[in-house]
Amino acid sequence: MRWETVVGLEVHVQLATRTKMFCGCPATYGEAPNTVVCPVCLGLTGALPVLNAEAIRLGTVGALALGCTVHPVSVFARKNYFYPDLPKGYQISQFDKPLATGGAFEVVSPERGPITVSITRLHLEEDAGKSLHDRIPGHTAVDLNRAGTPLAEIVSGPDLRSPAEARAYLVTLRQLLVYAGVSECSMEKGSLRVDANLSVRRPGEPLGVKTEVKNMNSFANVERALEAERARQIGLLESGERVTQVTLTFNAATGEVKPLRSKEDAHDYRYFPDPDLPPLVLESAWITSTRAALPELPAARRNRYATAMGLPDYDVGVLTAEPAVAAYFEATVAAGVEPKTAANWVMGEVLSGWNDTGVFAVSPERLAQVVAMVESGTVSLQAAKRIYGELVTADADPAALATRLGLVQVRDEDALAGWVDEVVSAHPDEVARFRAGEAKLIGFFVGQVMKRSGGKADPKAIQPILKERLAP
Amino acid sequence: MSAATLAAETARRLREAASLNATLAWSEEALEAEAALAESVPAGPLSGQAVAIKDNIVTTVLPTTCGSRILEGYRSPYDATAVRRIRAAGGIIAAKTNLDEFAMGSSTENSAYGRVRHPLDPERVPGGSSGGSAALVAAGVVRSALGSETGGSVRQPAAFCGITGIKPSYGRVSRFGLVAFGSSLDCISTFGVTVEAAATLLAAVSGHDPLDATSRAVAPLELPAHRDDLAGLVIGIPEEYFPEDLDAGVRAGCDRVIARITELGATVRRVSLPNTRYAVPAYYIVNPAEAAANLARYDGVRYGVRRIGPEGDVRALYRATRGEGFGPEVRRRILVGTFALSAGYADQYYGQAQAARQRIIADFAAVFASGVDLIFSPTTPTPAFRAGEKTADPVQMYLADIFTAPACLAGIPAMSIPVGRSEGLPIGGQLTAPDMGEASMIAAARVLEAAIDPAAEVR
């Protein structure tokens, strides 16, 4: 390997609070521009910020979920720069005394297997508004609905060695934060944003000059952008040029990265402690109880599914990828379905619907009733899937539905014997061959009986009758 | 007097005082509306009183300009907490008063809307930055007024105009609705024709406010019981506040007070606040640093004045709006503050200033811990100076804050009361108290007020 890639990521996630970070405005998404604003988040003169306790709690939960040390005293600072969508001319952030530092968690690298990625820091800050360049031709419009929504910025160490590894890190980080209930982590809605730092070096050498890549709207595009930037840097170095410290923007349409600004244009943010906000002091007892109240995190859950439930690795991976899916699966098990059976249903019918719509149309309790009808032989598995499909459209009693749709299996011996006799007399050649020792023809006869019954016969109950009638 | 009569009477007085240029906004309609509002609230400590408001405290009825072109005509969609509390206490808002632009100045000559005249001598300044409020109280238009202090902007004009000015402990009065200048220093403060008038207004606007995270979680200030003398008190006299070049009239006035303090039964003790000399330099770093950030929001994007600029891009918008909207002193402080926090200089300037501030806090703490109850000193090094006298030299102007900036840096209460006159110009004496010690400070000030003739020549 001639070049080693070094990647570190800065991830901003929007904390899942009901209200903004320093005022009472709802932290909602998709409202008409400039309708979710007040004197505080508009930066009107005389207005003052007051810290949202829920943002602190969620930031702390996130930090603990990432294995960070949460500091008993942290300080909010003003980060000064001018931008039309930054109402106060400074952003309230944290600088030299962040909420948390020194975390780490395991990521499965597609190239190296399990690796530990360090978290340098997690700090809290407010979001800016949005500049809309396409809304009014020739003008920039400003929407301040997002201004003041709470963010956690999570900075990883330079521990990632490839674009694919960076993507695996993001998937794992997102899973942790969603599990912990810290953030919705939707790149589409902008509640998770990624800035990536990348450098290349010869193995064993000190770190090379890094560049920062911005404007990636999916994990896949983070990987693509980093691949493009890696190729660009290697190209420069191999042609004898140097890499300079620049910020680049990724164009998803062309797959290219383009310089946005060089270090010479970099802002001097002139951080200083925000005099409007006293230092944030967290009692150690509160930090301890917050840690104790953390929900089960993905690693622990995967372990439990594999050992206590005996599920195969593939099932564990699928079921734990999204906490909502895992919760549905667990509710199904709690409703009495054996874990492997529940896993099959969830990974099949349930997930295909959820992937399309994002909702679980059938409750776990209903699903358990359907599964129980299969277990008791009341309906076939095939019929059960049809019943499930009906329940997706409209909730109903599964037993009544089975009856109405004529899906209840027939186990009445007289009825079954009638269909068997019809089949036997209709297929004399096959009967002769069977009697001559062609035993595998039993499947053909079962199939014929099922066909004749319109799928309603219980295949298990057919066999003894068939064998009796076919006996030589 | 009914609220309607009060409103009409206030309007008449405001008209008569027009030559002071002390107001930036008032109207008969607004006064009538205030009167109607006052009739609807139960009688309170400010019933029957019209209160003037420094124009850096936001009001919905009248515009808030901060004495700046950049906020010309700006009307706040909400009222400051202090304004709401004045109304709740039965008071009516009389007018918005002239000030140095964004409270930056010590003479009220920096207003974009013209300087304020001293009520006793139109050629002199009333002090600043709350000069409009001070002039209206001194001219008898209102009995009390709100000002704001960052480095002495109420005590200094109170001293110049011969009235009482009280700066409370930092966080005693909510800053919600006070236009931010030096946020770690800013205190809404009060003027009164008497100690009682200033103290009553302070009590009415004090108390915790959930809208200000730096507001102290304490009950509103209660006015202290009357005391006959100063028996049992130890009053510290800091040597650093009596330098050799102190104005002779100011010295004579303060010496007279010190003699009276002893007669009134208090023990006078010479004390030292050795880091006082760092106060003005530290203040003029911390204050511009915070101001530069606080004033960044006036960018022409959302409200206030907007100038597009010849290039038509966003940088030109900022340059034109801020270049034309801010006056020279505001631009100077933004530049100083930006420099003081810039990469490579922040430790040297902002860091050192914060260290000096800690020393000043420690100086006061040591004196009060040694058994001193209150500190007495001059409020200002000179009586009111002439208009134009210091405008060419910002450092001379800054030194007008030399005795008032320390209490602001330390966040402790201090007040100025009139203690006599020198060649017809009022002299102010200053009492400084430990953190949250307003009540005993006010009680002592009442005793001194009763014992000293503020109209008497001291030389």
Interface residues (C-beta under 8 A of the other chain):
Chain A: P39 L42 G43 L44 T45 G46 A47 L48 P49 V50 L51 R78 N80 F82 P84 P87 K88 G89 Y90 T140 V142 L144 D268 R270 Y271 F272 D274 P275 D276 L277 P278
Chain B: I57 V58 T64 C66 L71 Y74 S76 P77 Y78 A80 R175 F176 G177 L178 V179 A180 G182 S183 S184 P210 L211 D212 A213 T214 A289 E290 A292 A293 L295 A296 R297 Y298 D299 V301 R302 Y303 V314 Y318 T338 L341 S342 A343 A346 Y350
